[in-house]
Amino acid sequence: MHPYLKLLRPEQYIKNAFIAAPLFFSGGITWVQMGNTFLAFFAFCAIASSVYIFNDSRDIVEDQAHPVKKNRPLAAGDVSLTAAYRLAGILLGIGFALAYYCHPKIVGVLALYLFINILYSIRLKQIALVDVSIIAIGFLLRLWVGSIASSTHLSIWIILETYLLALFLALAKRRTDFILHLEGVTTRKNIEHYNLAFIDTCLGILSALITVAYLMYCMSPDIQNQYQSDYIYISAFFVLNGLLRYLKLAIVDQTPLAPNTLVLKDRYLQCTLLGWLLFMGLLLYGQA
């Protein structure tokens, strides 16, 4: 992959699929809504890439000591800081222009995302628990952008599940970082404020909360009425299996990969996610 393309971290764009969630779960999709959602997706990708560039520019020394991050363009010296900042500026312009064209309100949400992530890169990522909370908030902002773009309502269920899942994934990543820390590889400055017992306890609690919240979602009369089905609870099979698989990869196999990379490489997770999407899509749109 070309260094400049690699600098954008396109593999992270899978996170921005959450922008499409409000439209998908609305139960009704129009071409206009779909077009606006795609536009919002590309706008968010551009802003997110500029954030990644800024973050990488501040972590060059730490990344050079990381077994995987040392291959990032700035850490490896493949791209100069000046060129990286110019690219970030161009991406910001493109992202905000697309956002304004889609809906002016999205500009405000993206500005908030940018502001929070600048603070994250400068200071907040050094504070244990605050760092993972900021990551989770980023996913909620993706939902907000998707809701504005598609003119759909955000239910409390999708907000709750997204926040819990994002916390779960962020803490699972911290577990990987802590394993590397034990092996003498310093991955981030705040990692010494975590330990395996704490992280594993949090992962267990979050797994339980995600499962219970999802079952409550499935049994909600409003949701069953929306889906016009009493069998939505079957979808919990995919959710539980996905969580268990991820826990196995993180705890048993100690896979040193980021969540987005795992989803792109692990066939079990891919099949589980695809099965869940197909089942939910069938319930929502099968009678259309």
C-alpha positions as CSV (number, residue, x, y, z in Angstrom):
1,M,0.0,0.0,0.0
2,H,1.3,3.5,-0.9
3,P,2.5,5.4,2.2
4,Y,0.1,8.3,1.7
5,L,-2.8,5.9,1.4
6,K,-1.6,4.0,4.4
7,L,-1.4,7.2,6.3
8,L,-5.2,7.6,5.9
9,R,-5.8,4.3,7.7
10,P,-8.5,3.1,5.3
11,E,-8.8,-0.1,7.3
12,Q,-10.4,2.0,10.1
13,Y,-13.2,3.1,7.9
14,I,-15.2,0.0,8.9
15,K,-16.0,1.8,12.1
16,N,-17.9,4.4,10.1
17,A,-20.4,1.7,9.0
18,F,-22.2,2.7,12.2
19,I,-23.3,5.8,10.3
20,A,-25.6,3.6,8.3
21,A,-27.1,1.9,11.4
22,P,-29.9,4.5,12.0
23,L,-31.1,4.2,8.4
24,F,-30.9,0.4,8.4
25,F,-32.9,0.0,11.6
26,S,-35.5,2.6,10.5
27,G,-37.2,-0.1,8.5
28,G,-37.6,2.1,5.5
29,I,-34.9,3.2,3.0
30,T,-35.2,5.7,0.2
31,W,-32.6,6.5,-2.5
32,V,-32.3,10.1,-1.1
33,Q,-31.6,8.7,2.4
34,M,-29.1,6.2,1.1
35,G,-27.3,8.9,-0.9
36,N,-27.1,11.2,2.0
37,T,-25.8,8.4,4.3
38,F,-23.1,7.6,1.8
39,L,-22.1,11.2,1.6
40,A,-22.0,11.5,5.4
41,F,-19.9,8.3,5.5
42,F,-17.2,9.8,3.1
43,A,-17.2,13.1,5.0
44,F,-16.6,11.2,8.3
45,C,-13.9,9.1,6.7
46,A,-12.1,12.3,5.6
47,I,-12.3,13.9,9.0
48,A,-11.3,10.7,10.8
49,S,-8.2,10.3,8.5
50,S,-7.1,13.8,9.4
51,V,-7.4,12.9,13.0
52,Y,-5.4,9.8,12.5
53,I,-2.6,11.8,10.9
54,F,-2.5,14.3,13.7
55,N,-2.5,11.5,16.3
56,D,0.3,9.7,14.4
57,S,2.3,12.9,14.3
58,R,2.3,13.0,18.1
59,D,3.1,9.3,18.6
60,I,6.1,8.9,16.3
61,V,8.5,7.9,19.1
62,E,6.0,5.5,20.8
63,D,5.0,4.0,17.5
64,Q,8.6,3.3,16.6
65,A,8.8,1.0,19.7
66,H,5.6,-0.8,18.8
67,P,5.9,-4.2,16.9
68,V,3.0,-3.2,14.5
69,K,2.7,0.6,14.7
70,K,6.4,1.0,13.8
71,N,5.3,0.4,10.2
72,R,3.1,3.4,10.1
73,P,4.3,5.9,7.5
74,L,5.3,8.7,9.9
75,A,7.0,6.3,12.3
76,A,8.8,4.5,9.5
77,G,9.9,7.8,7.9
78,D,8.1,7.1,4.7
79,V,6.1,10.4,4.8
80,S,7.4,13.8,6.2
81,L,5.5,15.7,8.8
82,T,5.1,18.7,6.5
83,A,3.5,16.5,3.8
84,A,1.3,14.8,6.4
85,Y,0.0,18.0,7.8
86,R,-0.8,19.3,4.3
87,L,-2.7,16.1,3.5
88,A,-4.6,16.5,6.8
89,G,-5.6,20.0,5.9
90,I,-6.9,18.9,2.5
91,L,-8.9,16.1,4.1
92,L,-10.5,18.5,6.6
93,G,-11.6,20.8,3.7
94,I,-13.1,17.9,1.8
95,G,-14.8,16.4,4.9
96,F,-16.4,19.6,6.0
97,A,-17.5,20.5,2.4
98,L,-19.2,17.1,2.0
99,A,-20.8,17.4,5.4
100,Y,-22.2,20.8,4.6
101,Y,-23.6,19.6,1.3
102,C,-25.2,16.7,3.0
103,H,-26.7,18.7,6.0
104,P,-25.3,21.7,7.8
105,K,-25.9,20.2,11.2
106,I,-23.4,17.4,10.4
107,V,-20.6,20.1,10.2
108,G,-21.2,20.8,13.9
109,V,-21.1,17.1,14.9
110,L,-17.9,16.6,12.9
111,A,-16.4,19.7,14.5
112,L,-17.2,18.3,17.9
113,Y,-15.6,14.9,16.8
114,L,-12.5,16.8,15.7
115,F,-12.3,18.9,18.8
116,I,-12.7,15.8,21.1
117,N,-10.1,13.8,19.2
118,I,-7.5,16.7,19.3
119,L,-7.9,16.8,23.0
120,Y,-7.6,13.0,23.0
121,S,-4.4,13.1,21.1
122,I,-2.9,15.9,23.2
123,R,-3.9,14.8,26.7
124,L,-7.0,12.6,27.2
125,K,-5.6,9.4,25.9
126,Q,-3.1,9.5,28.7
127,I,-5.9,9.1,31.3
128,A,-7.0,5.6,32.0
129,L,-10.7,4.9,31.4
130,V,-11.2,8.4,29.9
131,D,-9.3,7.1,26.8
132,V,-11.7,4.3,26.2
133,S,-14.7,6.5,27.0
134,I,-13.6,9.0,24.3
135,I,-13.4,6.1,21.8
136,A,-17.0,5.1,22.7
137,I,-18.3,8.6,22.4
138,G,-16.8,8.7,18.9
139,F,-19.1,5.8,17.9
140,L,-22.1,7.7,19.3
141,L,-21.2,10.7,17.2
142,R,-21.1,8.4,14.1
143,L,-24.7,7.4,15.0
144,W,-25.7,11.0,15.4
145,V,-24.2,11.9,11.9
146,G,-26.1,8.9,10.4
147,S,-29.3,10.0,12.1
148,I,-29.1,13.5,10.7
149,A,-28.1,12.4,7.2
150,S,-31.0,9.9,6.9
151,S,-33.5,12.0,8.9
152,T,-34.2,9.1,11.1
153,H,-34.8,8.8,14.9
154,L,-32.1,7.4,17.1
155,S,-33.6,4.9,19.6
156,I,-32.3,4.5,23.1
157,W,-31.5,0.9,22.4
158,I,-29.1,1.6,19.5
159,I,-27.4,4.3,21.6
160,L,-27.0,2.0,24.6
161,E,-25.8,-1.0,22.6
162,T,-23.3,1.0,20.6
163,Y,-21.8,2.6,23.6
164,L,-21.4,-0.7,25.5
165,L,-20.0,-2.5,22.5
166,A,-17.5,0.3,21.8
167,L,-16.3,0.2,25.4
168,F,-16.0,-3.5,25.2
169,L,-13.9,-3.3,22.0
170,A,-11.7,-0.5,23.4
171,L,-11.0,-2.4,26.6
172,A,-10.2,-5.6,24.6
173,K,-7.6,-3.6,22.7
174,R,-6.2,-2.3,26.0
175,R,-5.8,-5.9,27.0
176,T,-3.6,-6.5,24.0
177,D,-1.6,-3.4,24.8
178,F,-1.1,-4.6,28.4
179,I,0.2,-8.0,27.2
180,L,2.7,-6.2,25.1
181,H,3.6,-4.0,28.1
182,L,4.3,-7.1,30.1
183,E,6.6,-8.3,27.4
184,G,8.6,-5.0,27.6
185,V,6.9,-3.2,24.7
186,T,5.5,0.2,25.8
187,T,2.5,0.8,23.6
188,R,0.9,3.8,25.3
189,K,1.8,6.0,28.3
190,N,-1.3,5.2,30.4
191,I,-1.1,1.4,30.1
192,E,0.6,1.0,33.5
193,H,-2.7,2.2,35.0
194,Y,-4.4,-1.0,33.8
195,N,-3.9,-4.6,34.7
196,L,-5.3,-7.9,33.4
197,A,-7.6,-8.6,36.3
198,F,-9.2,-5.2,36.0
199,I,-9.6,-5.4,32.2
200,D,-10.9,-9.0,32.3
201,T,-13.4,-8.0,34.9
202,C,-14.6,-5.1,32.8
203,L,-14.9,-7.3,29.7
204,G,-17.0,-9.8,31.7
205,I,-19.3,-7.0,33.0
206,L,-19.6,-5.4,29.6
207,S,-20.3,-8.7,27.9
208,A,-23.1,-9.4,30.4
209,L,-24.5,-5.9,30.0
210,I,-24.4,-6.1,26.2
211,T,-26.2,-9.4,26.2
212,V,-28.9,-8.4,28.8
213,A,-29.5,-5.0,27.0
214,Y,-29.9,-6.8,23.7
215,L,-32.3,-9.3,25.1
216,M,-34.3,-6.5,26.6
217,Y,-34.3,-4.8,23.2
218,C,-35.6,-8.1,21.6
219,M,-38.4,-8.4,24.1
220,S,-39.5,-4.7,24.0
221,P,-43.1,-4.5,22.8
222,D,-42.3,-1.5,20.6
223,I,-39.4,-3.3,18.9
224,Q,-41.5,-6.4,18.3
225,N,-44.2,-4.2,16.8
226,Q,-41.7,-2.5,14.6
227,Y,-40.3,-5.8,13.3
228,Q,-43.8,-7.4,13.3
229,S,-42.2,-10.6,14.6
230,D,-42.0,-12.5,17.9
231,Y,-38.8,-14.2,16.7
232,I,-36.4,-11.3,16.9
233,Y,-34.9,-12.9,20.0
234,I,-33.2,-15.5,17.7
235,S,-30.8,-12.8,16.6
236,A,-29.3,-12.9,20.1
237,F,-27.7,-16.1,19.1
238,F,-25.4,-14.2,16.7
239,V,-24.7,-11.5,19.2
240,L,-23.7,-13.9,22.0
241,N,-21.6,-16.0,19.6
242,G,-19.8,-12.9,18.3
243,L,-19.0,-11.8,21.9
244,L,-17.7,-15.2,22.9
245,R,-15.6,-15.4,19.7
246,Y,-14.1,-12.0,20.4
247,L,-13.3,-12.9,24.0
248,K,-11.6,-16.1,22.9
249,L,-9.4,-14.1,20.4
250,A,-8.6,-11.5,23.0
251,I,-8.1,-13.7,26.1
252,V,-7.2,-17.2,25.0
253,D,-5.5,-16.6,21.7
254,Q,-4.2,-13.1,22.7
255,T,-4.5,-12.0,19.1
256,P,-2.5,-8.7,18.7
257,L,-4.9,-7.1,16.3
258,A,-7.2,-4.1,16.5
259,P,-10.9,-4.8,16.4
260,N,-11.4,-3.5,12.9
261,T,-8.6,-5.8,11.7
262,L,-10.0,-8.8,13.4
263,V,-13.4,-8.2,11.7
264,L,-11.7,-8.0,8.3
265,K,-9.6,-11.2,8.9
266,D,-11.5,-13.5,11.2
267,R,-13.9,-15.7,9.2
268,Y,-15.9,-16.7,12.3
269,L,-16.6,-13.0,13.2
270,Q,-17.4,-12.2,9.5
271,C,-19.9,-15.1,9.2
272,T,-21.5,-14.2,12.6
273,L,-21.9,-10.5,11.6
274,L,-23.2,-11.4,8.1
275,G,-25.7,-13.8,9.6
276,W,-26.9,-11.2,12.1
277,L,-27.3,-8.5,9.4
278,L,-29.2,-10.9,7.1
279,F,-31.5,-12.1,9.8
280,M,-32.3,-8.5,11.0
281,G,-32.7,-7.4,7.4
282,L,-35.1,-10.2,6.7
283,L,-37.2,-9.2,9.7
284,L,-37.2,-5.5,8.8
285,Y,-37.6,-5.7,5.0
286,G,-38.7,-9.3,4.2
287,Q,-42.4,-8.3,4.2
288,A,-41.8,-5.1,2.2
